Amino acid sequence: MKFKNKWYFIIGFVFTIGIPLLMWYYLDIRRLEAVSLGGTIATIIGLIIAIYQISGTKADVNKAINEIGRITLAAELSKADGIIKEIQDCLSNNTDCCALKRLKDLKELLIFNSKLYENQLKNHIFKTTTIINRLDAHMVGKNNMFDKIDVKENLEKTRTDILKIITDLKTETNDTKKI
């Protein structure tokens, strides 16, 4: 680990050597007492510097954790983007079973990652649940009014909002938002 401020080291070194020398010279204490006093001062200054370094390291660790959280969330939401594309393809190819499975995957992914962007994703989670229920009813023959074009439009709106969140996460600095 790199020492953050060399002046703390220099000041500590001067105090460690200077105070015992001054006391030995002016107060006429024994050399052994001066060395002992120097060691005590060096220990105290070392502890102070260590505490300072640890607090700086803690801040760096928190920044790294925030960065990792942002990158992980962006990666997870990128998966959601891919899932939406798959769902749209499944609906275009009339493979409703595949679309239903991927819709459930999408809902799960949105729920797990909605902690930070709950306001933006809550509506999409609700719409996805509604689509799942309507598609399921359509597949068992209870609902013949399943509009795939409407579903694709809703999915595209969800995809657009997810892409906006991903862009925010990728362009955001550590100082603007904490995860």
N, C-alpha and C positions, 0 to 999 in steps of 0.2 A: 504494500500500500504506500502510495506517495505521501510524504509529509506535506500538509496543506500550507503551512506558513513557516518559513525558515526563521523568522524573527522570534517566534516563541522559543525555538531551540537556542538561538543565540542569547536571548535574555536569560533563559534558564541556565545556560552554561556560565554566563557571567555571574549570576547570583550564586551558583553552586561553588564556584571557585573564589569569587570576590569576597563574599561575606565571611567565610572561614579565614581567609588571608587577612582581611581587615581586623577581625576579632583577635587573631593570633598576634598580629603586629601591634595593635593599639591597646588591647585589653590584657595582654600578657597571659594568654591561656596556653596550655601545653599543645604541642603539635598533634598529639593523638586526639585530644578533644576537638581541635580544629578539623581534623580529618573526619571524625565522627559526625561533627556538625555539618560538614560538607556533604557527607553521605545522606544524612537525614534530609537536608534541603534538596538534594538531587532526587531522593525518593518522592518527596512531596511534589516537586515540580514535575517529575515523571508521571505521577498519578494524575495531576491536573491536565497535562498534555494528553494522556491516554483517554481521559474522560472527554476532552474536547474532540479528539480524533474519533472516538466511538460515536459521539452525537452526530458528527459529520457523516460518518459511515452509515448511520441509521437513516439519515435523510436521503443518501444516495440509494440505499436499498429500497426505501419506499418509492422513490422515483422509478427504479427499475421494475418494481412490482406493478406500478401503475402502467408502465409501458408494456409489460408483458400482458396485462389484462386487456389493454386496448388492442394489441395485436391478435390475441386469442379471440376476442369478440369479433373483430373484423373477419377473421378466418371462419368462425362459425356462421356468421351472417353471409359470407360468400358461399358457404355450403347451401344455405337457404335459397340463394339466388339460383344455384344449379338445380336444386330440387324443383323450384317453380318452373324452370325451363322443361324439366322432365315431365311435370304434370301437364303442361300445355301440350307437349308432344303426345302424351298418352291420350289426352282428350281429343286431339286431332286424329289420332289413329283408332279411336273408338275402343281403347283398352281401358275400360272403366275400372276394372279391378286393380290394375297397376296405378291408375290415377288416385284411387282411394287410398291405397297403401302409402303412396308418396305424400298425399295430403295429410295423412296422420303423422308421417315423419316431419313434415313442415310445421305442423301445429306443435309437436313436441319440441322442435328446435326453437321456435319462436317463444314458447313458454320458458324454456330453460335460459334463454338469453334476453329476456325482457326486463330484467332487474333494472338496468340503467336507462333503458329507453321505453319504459312501461307506457307512457302516454302515447308514443308513436306506434307501438306494437299492439296495444290492447285491442284496438278496433280490428286490426288484421287477424288477431287470434280469434276474435268473435266471428268474423266473416269466414275464416277457414273452418271453424266448427260448424257453421251453418252450411257451408258447401259440403262438408263431410256428411252431415245428416241428410241433405237433399240427394247427394249422389248415392248414398247407401239405400235410401228409400227408392230411388230410381232403379237401382240394380235389382231389388227384390220385387219390383213391379207395383209399388204403392204410389209412386209419383211419376207421372209421365211428362210433367212440365219442367224438366231439368234443362235449363238453357246453358249450353256449353259456351256460347259467345259471352254471356254475362259473367260466367265463371272465369273465363280467360281475361276479361277486362278487370275483374277484381284482383286476379292474380298479378296482372301487370301493374296495377296500382300498388300492391304489396311489394312487388319487386322494385318499383321506383323508390318507394320509401326506404327499403332496405339498402339500396344502392346509395341513397343520400346519407344514411347512417354510416355506411362503410367509408364513404368519402370523408365525412366528418372525422371518423376515427383515424383515418390515414393522414389527414392534414392537421390534426390537432396537436398542439404542443403540450408538454408536461404541465405548464403553468395554467392552461386554460380550463382544464377539467380533470378532476381526480376520480379514478375508478376504484 
